[in-house]
């Protein structure tokens, strides 16, 4: 969708004239209802189905139009037989990405686990949570958002469970009840506290411990990666990667078990294409981003090695994080009370991989179990294998 067409839609729905590319839709009188109407008009005009929350994510009319143009590229990929391409992988990139080396008052250093979904990040989080020098909360879902109010507005409309990670983190950091933590978050959201300042507050609460965050969705949003660099002083990155076919197989199994979306025997091509994109997109973003980061600030871990060479890998991660190795990181299923595995309600698990709770110990054979499935013969696009090779995987 080109800019002028989108401007004409905005003017029609809001009943205004002279809309400029740099205008903010809400400053023009827009609200959630008009956002839904705009999305309906976009669908009627160009056949692209879009969730109204994109308007909260992108502040200007110009950036919203660019997002829709890029969404059209992704939609065409999903509905066609074309191979995954760089154009599709970059279609979600917002304009004017930059690392601002002049940002003052950055937060103190923190570590971030970057990965795709279904690559073992929950296991790694809980292993790291065994170390007393680290604070490793469940998925926070913070980085893509500039302030807590916008985050709440978007995540509450999508799936309120994604708001629970910060509540659980506050409970642990402040040693308070769930009701107290909810009250704290509500007040900060009402203040529209910048996300950077919330991280700062959380780091203050946890004292000398190093914050380690893992939210798999972070790497799928390139702007989230740039926010890390712009908000933190020399942050560290643990890049967790898993074989693409193993990851896709895990995605299919997870969907069948927890959501009953489809039978593994009749998986549609569209599902497979979506899962390939879900694996490739974060790692493409990570590779592009790492070109801008000093080599001593990121460490690559393969999920297969984490399962089969646990002590060696965890010793190296501890060394990378500049903390002493301790045996507790090899015992993710022990002493669970301090690892934030519970949800904010008694009957819930923490946000993350619910399949983690089906095990009582690490199973090394999971690393290669996918090879016995039909997924082992799944053809992937050239760009996916190009990405995979850079992490040491072959067909």
Secondary structure, 3 states (H helix, E strand, C coil): CCHHHHHHHHHHHHCCCCCCCCCECCCCCCCHHHHHHHHHHHHHHHCCCCCCCHHHHCCEHHHHHHHHHHHHHHHHHHCCCCCCCHHHHCCCCCCCCCCCCCCCCCECCCEEEECCCCCCHHHHHHHHHCCCCEECCCCCCCCCCCEHHHHHHHHHHHCHHHHHHHHHHHHHHHCCCHHHHHHHHHHHHHCCCEHHHHHHHHHHHCCCCEEEEECHHHHHCHHHHHHHHHHECCCEEEEEECCHHHHHHHHHHHHHHHHCCCCHHHCCHHHHHHHHHHHHHHHHHHHHHHCCCCHHHEEEEEHHHHHHCHHHHHHHHHHHCCCCCCHHHHCCCCCHHHCCCECCCCCCECCCCHHHHHCCCCCHHHHCHHHHCHHHHCCCCHHHHHHHHHCCCCC
